């Protein structure tokens, strides 16, 4: 049964459970069975998750953020390649801004905390097929902030005559430096490595033809004054 074939609340949605904790996995499967979901497979590793997604073509993949072989978010793209109609919902015991943004950027349809009630889990999974994105309420503001951040990137990019001169990310980093952020502070806020931020800063200086961060910030102030 494909996701597009689901036409009612009572339809049996097929689920692939990707969870390496035996205790949590058993409880999760029991909850899904009690609520008439059809668990078609269980995966303990990312490789198994991708393989079983291709074999079973589930309506939903419930994917623990960490499986037996490590981080699982990077495998979401591969799942979509082998099972294009499957919705991937990431499960996390400690959902936060970084996990939410990484999961959504990787192609997940949503993210749920592992403390979700059975009723809440059922509502979230059935809501997927009404166009709803399951997300913890306390993290909804993360998406609003990211939209605003992206709008600001575009505003800054529009100030540069040659939009290929600095990328939106480089413009964002330059603005943060102008606001007093350190290299470490920029890396922490944008979830980048310190080395990546340093590489961006070197590229900014080179593209603007200046030798210091202060000169680069002065260029930004001139652009904003236009």
SVG drawing of the C-alpha trace seen along z (x, -y; Angstrom):
<svg xmlns="http://www.w3.org/2000/svg" viewBox="-12 -55 58 62">
<polyline fill="none" stroke="black" stroke-width="0.4" points="0.0,0.0 1.5,-3.3 1.1,-6.6 -1.1,-8.0 -3.5,-5.0 -4.3,-5.8 -7.8,-7.3 -9.1,-7.0 -8.2,-7.2 -8.8,-3.5 -6.5,-2.4 -3.5,-0.3 -0.5,-2.5 2.7,-0.4 5.6,-1.3 9.3,-0.4 10.7,-0.7 14.5,-1.7 15.5,-1.5 18.4,0.3 17.2,0.1 15.5,3.4 13.3,2.1 12.1,-1.0 11.6,0.9 9.4,3.6 7.3,0.9 7.0,-1.1 6.0,1.9 3.4,2.9 1.9,-0.6 1.8,-0.6 0.1,2.8 -2.5,1.7 -3.4,-1.2 -3.8,0.9 -0.5,-0.2 1.2,2.5 4.9,2.9 6.5,4.4 10.1,4.5 12.7,3.7 16.2,2.3 19.0,1.9 21.5,0.2 21.4,-2.5 22.3,0.0 19.5,2.3 17.1,-0.7 17.9,-1.7 17.7,1.9 14.4,2.6 12.9,-0.7 13.7,0.4 12.3,3.9 9.1,3.0 8.3,-0.5 6.7,-1.5 4.3,-4.4 6.4,-5.7 9.9,-5.1 10.3,-5.7 14.0,-6.4 15.9,-6.7 18.4,-9.6 21.2,-7.2 21.3,-3.5 23.8,-0.8 26.2,-2.0 25.9,-5.7 24.2,-8.8 21.1,-7.9 20.1,-11.3 22.7,-11.1 20.9,-7.9 17.6,-9.7 18.6,-10.7 19.4,-7.1 16.0,-6.0 14.3,-8.4 16.3,-7.0 15.1,-3.5 11.6,-4.3 10.5,-7.7 7.0,-7.7 8.0,-6.8 7.7,-9.5 10.7,-9.5 10.0,-10.6 13.0,-11.0 12.8,-9.9 14.9,-11.6 15.1,-11.3 16.4,-14.8 15.2,-16.8 16.8,-20.2 17.4,-22.9 20.3,-21.1 18.6,-17.8 15.4,-19.3 17.2,-21.4 19.5,-18.5 16.6,-16.1 14.4,-18.4 17.2,-19.5 18.0,-15.8 14.5,-15.2 12.6,-14.0 8.9,-14.8 9.1,-15.5 10.6,-14.7 9.0,-13.3 10.4,-13.0 10.6,-9.5 8.4,-10.6 5.4,-11.0 2.2,-9.5 0.7,-6.6 -2.3,-8.8 0.1,-11.6 2.1,-9.2 -1.0,-7.9 -2.2,-11.5 1.2,-12.5 1.5,-9.5 -2.1,-9.8 -1.6,-13.5 1.2,-12.9 -1.3,-11.9 -3.3,-15.1 -0.3,-17.2 0.7,-17.8 4.4,-17.8 5.0,-16.2 7.2,-18.4 7.5,-19.1 5.6,-22.2 8.5,-23.8 10.7,-23.5 8.2,-25.1 9.9,-28.4 13.1,-26.9 11.5,-26.9 10.2,-30.4 13.7,-31.6 15.2,-29.7 12.8,-31.3 13.6,-34.8 17.3,-34.0 17.0,-32.9 15.0,-36.1 17.8,-38.1 20.4,-36.2 18.4,-37.1 18.2,-40.8 22.0,-40.9 22.6,-39.1 20.4,-41.7 22.7,-44.4 25.6,-42.9 25.7,-44.0 27.2,-40.6 25.2,-38.1 27.9,-35.4 30.4,-37.6 29.6,-36.4 27.3,-33.5 24.3,-34.0 26.1,-31.9 29.2,-34.1 27.1,-37.2 25.4,-35.8 28.8,-35.0 30.0,-38.5 26.9,-40.0 27.5,-37.9 31.1,-39.1 29.8,-42.7 27.5,-42.1 30.5,-41.0 30.4,-37.2 33.7,-35.3 34.7,-32.5 33.7,-29.9 30.4,-31.8 29.6,-31.7 30.4,-28.0 28.2,-27.3 25.2,-29.3 25.3,-27.9 26.2,-24.4 29.4,-24.5 32.9,-23.4 35.4,-26.2 37.6,-25.2 34.6,-25.7 33.9,-29.1 37.6,-30.1 37.5,-28.9 34.5,-31.1 36.1,-34.1 39.3,-33.7 37.1,-33.4 35.2,-36.6 38.4,-38.5 39.7,-37.3 36.5,-38.1 36.2,-41.6 39.9,-42.3 40.6,-43.2 43.1,-42.0 41.2,-42.1 37.8,-41.3 37.5,-45.0 37.8,-46.0 35.3,-43.3 32.8,-44.6 33.4,-48.1 32.4,-46.8 29.2,-45.3 28.4,-48.6 28.8,-50.5 26.5,-48.0 23.8,-48.4 24.0,-52.1 23.2,-52.1"/>
</svg>
